[in-house]
Amino acid sequence: MVLTQVQQLDEGSSYTSSVFASRYVQDPVPRYELGTSSISKEAAYQLIHDELLLDGSPRLNLASFVTTWMEPECDRLMTETANKNYVDMDEYPVTTELQNRCVNIIARLFNVPLNVKEAAVGVGTVGSSEAIMLAGLAFKRRWQNRRRAEGKPYDKPNIVTGANVQVCCEKFARYFEVELKEVKLREGFYVMDPEKAVEMVDENTICVAAILGSTLTGEFEDVKLLNNLLTQKNKRTGWDTPIHVDAASGGFIAPFLYPELEWDFRLPLVKSINVSGHKYGLVYAGVGWVIWRSKEDLPDELIFHINYLGADQPTFTLNFSKGSSQIIAQYYQFLRLGFEGYRNVMNNCMESAKILREGLDATGRFDIISKEQGVPLVAFSFKERDKTLAFKFSNLLRRFGWIVPAYTLPPDLENTTVLRVVIREDFGRTLAEKFLSHVKMALKELDSMIRAPVPTIRYTIEFGPGENAGDEPMVKVVKQEVGGIQKSVPLLSGKTKGVC
Ligand SMILES: *Cc1c(COP(=O)(O)O)cnc(C)c1O
């Protein structure tokens, strides 16, 4: 999306420089207008390739959950299938079948109550954002249908979430005209409080959205407690308020690392779950999933039916055409890794997160805000209550190539600034150790930039003449606590002083 103005500094800047590619192109190539003539494929490649060199390195981007490495075999599959449109189900029935397998695999991973022969209800999306829009629409429509049947007004739907909610939920609320009711956060408690959420539920609540893996801190919200409290409230009021779980980041963590944790379809009020295939599903950007508990939870009027080969192919997506490479890559990962493979990858990520957490803690400068259980990330803030430190520190780390975001927390914790390092599969032990050593260097630089010199110990070596002429000179080490760093070395007659 372009909201900013195009760069129009001077005549030259509206052209893409062709200096390096000048063996292929002689004339400058316009930047914001279609060129009048064609250029060779070599030149086009070189120009774009070179300009992209100025992007950050995806592998050093510790800000994002989204996959930045896949096996070359999978890269190959993705390139081979780049020309298949996902929506052409008649033409590509095998791709459609692979999507359906993925939906079933994920649904069963999330303990959907189905027997072996039953097909799961769900769809592949562009990411969790589209998945959440679809899940939200299903809740809204279900609620409206019920209210209409009861002869009650159905024009003021709301959704209850924590203030830590991801932006896509806010988008859903605004785009589809649903009021967003947020439970505020408080010091030391960075996720939705289920009790407060249930208090906020009223007859117009289409669902409570819980997050498995809060974007800010990676923490899992207590979906089981929410389910229990909401069940009681539903019983008391006669309402039927359901739960959606936004498992964008945690959906591929919990089943492998915490199989006993009940957060999914094992809880009766959980009617739909979304997960990002391109996060811990281990696929490059462009795939998410939404799974419904049963057909009853997805109103039929939202589904469009396509018939092919005599079978009914239901579809429910916001957009029509899109690539199928990511869907195929998701199936590759399921086939290739199996339960064991995913568990190993997630275990490794957790190990790296532990090393980072301990290393950051050992500097004595940070409060660690993320929990040990959750998504493999470390969220931390400076112990000093200076809101600007985190932003300065983030800039300093950028000089080493690391991209570590700093952000303020949502209400009521706007005064806390947090830094977050997300661990992905390709962030190995060596990188973790390197990162920690850069953290220490950046801390030193931060201190020298903005703080009064820290008290240091100064050792002074003093050389004096020996007691008798001809003796070896006497050496004395003097230890002193000093405020700053001594910059000059005074030379006194007969004595040499040095600071070390
Ligand atoms: C990343 C994330 C989203 C958005 O997911 P996309 O797949 O990037 O669209 C939604 N909710 C949570 C909790 C997330 O972490």
The ligand as an SDF file (V2000), in Angstrom:
LIG
                    3D

 15 15  0  0  0  0  0  0  0  0999 V2000
    0.9300  -12.8720   14.0180 C   0  0  0  0  0  0  0  0  0  0  0  0
   -0.3180  -12.8280   14.7440 C   0  0  0  0  0  0  0  0  0  0  0  0
   -1.5230  -12.5280   14.0990 C   0  0  0  0  0  0  0  0  0  0  0  0
   -1.5860  -12.1660   12.6330 C   0  0  0  0  0  0  0  0  0  0  0  0
   -1.2150  -13.2420   11.8890 O   0  0  0  0  0  0  0  0  0  0  0  0
   -0.7780  -13.2040   10.3470 P   0  0  0  0  0  0  0  0  0  0  0  0
   -0.6220  -14.6450   10.0690 O   0  0  0  0  0  0  0  0  0  0  0  0
    0.5010  -12.4410   10.2800 O   0  0  0  0  0  0  0  0  0  0  0  0
   -1.8710  -12.5590    9.5780 O   0  0  0  0  0  0  0  0  0  0  0  0
   -2.6840  -12.5650   14.8360 C   0  0  0  0  0  0  0  0  0  0  0  0
   -2.6670  -12.8470   16.1510 N   0  0  0  0  0  0  0  0  0  0  0  0
   -1.5220  -13.1270   16.8110 C   0  0  0  0  0  0  0  0  0  0  0  0
   -1.5830  -13.4640   18.2650 C   0  0  0  0  0  0  0  0  0  0  0  0
   -0.3060  -13.1200   16.1320 C   0  0  0  0  0  0  0  0  0  0  0  0
    0.8220  -13.3960   16.7920 O   0  0  0  0  0  0  0  0  0  0  0  0
  1  2  1  0
  2  3  1  0
  2 14  2  0
  3  4  1  0
  3 10  2  0
  4  5  1  0
  5  6  1  0
  6  7  2  0
  6  8  1  0
  6  9  1  0
 10 11  1  0
 11 12  2  0
 12 13  1  0
 12 14  1  0
 14 15  1  0
M  END
$$$$
